[in-house]
């Protein structure tokens, strides 16, 4: 299966994307500002990052097959 990085994983749309990918058996990383406070499905890895800070998402992208930024 593929590894996905999802930005905005706790938002209205993002949480559904994370859930669907995880349920389908993919490895999911969730880019969040505070991993300790992120509520994510079991098995989803929270990684610290902020798209407004250059360079912070770079480590989260390591070995990722695809990434998505849900809108809505």
Backbone as numpy.savetxt, mean C-alpha at the origin, in Angstrom:
# Nx Ny Nz CAx CAy CAz Cx Cy Cz
2.43 -15.08 -7.42 1.60 -13.89 -7.42 2.47 -12.64 -7.42
1.87 -11.54 -7.71 2.58 -10.26 -7.80 2.61 -9.53 -6.46
3.54 -8.59 -6.38 3.64 -7.71 -5.22 3.20 -6.32 -5.64
2.25 -5.75 -4.91 1.70 -4.44 -5.23 1.98 -3.46 -4.09
2.24 -2.22 -4.46 2.32 -1.13 -3.49 1.10 -0.25 -3.72
0.34 -0.01 -2.67 -0.85 0.81 -2.77 -0.63 2.08 -1.96
-0.78 3.23 -2.61 -0.74 4.50 -1.90 -2.17 4.89 -1.59
-2.38 5.56 -0.49 -3.74 5.91 -0.08 -4.54 4.69 0.34
-3.90 3.73 1.04 -4.56 2.47 1.35 -5.65 2.52 2.42
-5.75 3.64 3.13 -6.76 3.73 4.19 -7.93 4.62 3.78
-7.90 5.11 2.55 -8.98 5.98 2.06 -10.19 5.20 1.61
-11.20 5.92 1.15 -12.47 5.30 0.74 -12.29 4.26 -0.35
-11.47 4.53 -1.34 -11.25 3.59 -2.45 -10.09 2.67 -2.14
-9.00 3.23 -1.59 -7.79 2.47 -1.35 -7.99 1.25 -0.48
-8.83 1.36 0.54 -9.02 0.20 1.42 -9.67 -0.97 0.68
-10.51 -0.66 -0.32 -11.12 -1.73 -1.12 -10.11 -2.35 -2.08
-9.22 -1.53 -2.62 -8.16 -2.03 -3.51 -7.25 -2.96 -2.72
-6.81 -2.53 -1.54 -5.95 -3.34 -0.69 -6.63 -4.68 -0.37
-7.87 -4.62 0.01 -8.62 -5.82 0.37 -8.74 -6.78 -0.82
-9.08 -6.26 -1.99 -9.25 -7.10 -3.18 -7.93 -7.76 -3.59
-6.85 -7.01 -3.57 -5.55 -7.57 -3.93 -5.12 -8.64 -2.93
-5.31 -8.36 -1.67 -4.94 -9.31 -0.62 -5.76 -10.59 -0.72
-7.06 -10.44 -0.91 -7.96 -11.59 -1.04 -7.60 -12.44 -2.24
-7.11 -11.80 -3.31 -6.72 -12.52 -4.53 -5.38 -13.24 -4.37
-4.74 -13.06 -3.21 -3.51 -13.78 -2.94 -2.23 -13.04 -3.26
-2.34 -11.77 -3.61 -1.15 -10.97 -3.91 -0.50 -10.47 -2.62
0.80 -10.22 -2.69 1.48 -9.56 -1.59 1.19 -8.08 -1.73
0.77 -7.44 -0.64 0.38 -6.02 -0.70 1.19 -5.24 0.33
1.75 -4.12 -0.14 2.39 -3.15 0.74 1.55 -1.89 0.69
1.34 -1.32 1.84 0.52 -0.12 1.95 1.40 1.05 2.39
1.50 2.07 1.56 2.29 3.25 1.89 1.46 4.17 2.77
1.89 4.32 4.02 1.15 5.13 4.99 2.10 6.06 5.73
1.56 7.15 6.26 2.40 8.09 7.02 2.82 7.51 8.37
1.90 6.77 9.01 2.18 6.20 10.33 1.76 4.73 10.37
2.69 3.81 10.13 2.34 2.38 10.12 1.70 1.88 11.42
2.05 2.48 12.54 1.50 2.03 13.83 0.00 2.29 13.94
-0.50 3.30 13.25 -1.92 3.61 13.38 -2.77 3.15 12.20
-2.14 2.57 11.19 -2.87 2.13 9.99 -3.65 0.85 10.28
-4.93 0.86 9.94 -5.77 -0.33 10.08 -5.85 -0.99 8.71
-5.21 -2.15 8.60 -5.10 -2.85 7.31 -5.47 -4.31 7.50
-5.88 -4.98 6.41 -6.20 -6.41 6.52 -4.97 -7.23 6.94
-5.21 -8.36 7.54 -4.15 -9.28 7.94 -3.29 -9.64 6.73
-1.98 -9.60 6.91 -1.07 -9.97 5.85 -0.58 -8.82 4.99
-1.19 -7.65 5.14 -0.76 -6.47 4.38 0.34 -5.78 5.17
1.42 -5.44 4.48 2.56 -4.80 5.13 2.45 -3.29 5.02
2.45 -2.61 6.15 2.44 -1.15 6.17 3.88 -0.66 6.09
4.14 0.26 5.17 5.46 0.86 5.04 5.33 2.37 5.15
6.26 2.97 5.88 6.22 4.41 6.13 6.63 5.15 4.86
5.86 6.18 4.52 6.18 7.01 3.38 5.15 8.10 3.18
5.53 9.10 2.41 4.66 10.23 2.14 5.00 10.73 0.73
4.03 10.71 -0.16 4.28 11.11 -1.55 4.68 12.57 -1.67
4.44 13.38 -0.64 4.82 14.78 -0.71 6.28 15.01 -0.28
6.94 13.94 0.19 8.34 14.03 0.59 9.19 13.25 -0.41
9.95 13.94 -1.25 10.75 13.24 -2.27 11.66 12.18 -1.66
11.67 11.01 -2.29 12.55 9.93 -1.86 11.96 8.97 -0.85
10.92 9.37 -0.12 10.40 8.46 0.91 9.76 7.19 0.34
9.09 7.23 -0.81 8.51 5.97 -1.31 9.54 5.01 -1.89
10.76 5.48 -2.15 11.75 4.65 -2.84 11.98 3.28 -2.18
12.23 3.18 -0.88 12.43 1.85 -0.28 11.19 0.96 -0.40
10.02 1.54 -0.35 8.79 0.77 -0.44 8.60 0.13 -1.81
9.25 0.70 -2.82 9.11 0.19 -4.19 10.03 -0.99 -4.50
10.94 -1.30 -3.61 11.88 -2.40 -3.84 11.14 -3.71 -4.07
11.42 -4.36 -5.18 10.83 -5.66 -5.55 9.32 -5.63 -5.75
8.77 -4.46 -6.05 7.34 -4.34 -6.32 7.10 -4.53 -7.82
6.08 -5.31 -8.16 5.75 -5.55 -9.56 4.88 -4.44 -10.14
4.06 -3.82 -9.30 3.16 -2.77 -9.76 2.75 -1.92 -8.57
2.34 -0.68 -8.84 1.81 0.15 -7.78 0.57 0.85 -8.27
-0.27 1.22 -7.34 -1.51 1.89 -7.69 -1.79 3.00 -6.68
-2.36 4.05 -7.20 -2.81 5.17 -6.37 -4.30 5.35 -6.65
-5.13 4.71 -5.85 -6.58 4.81 -6.06 -7.05 6.25 -5.93
-8.01 6.61 -6.73 -8.59 7.95 -6.61 -10.08 7.81 -6.34
-10.62 8.81 -5.74 -12.05 8.75 -5.50 -12.46 9.31 -4.21
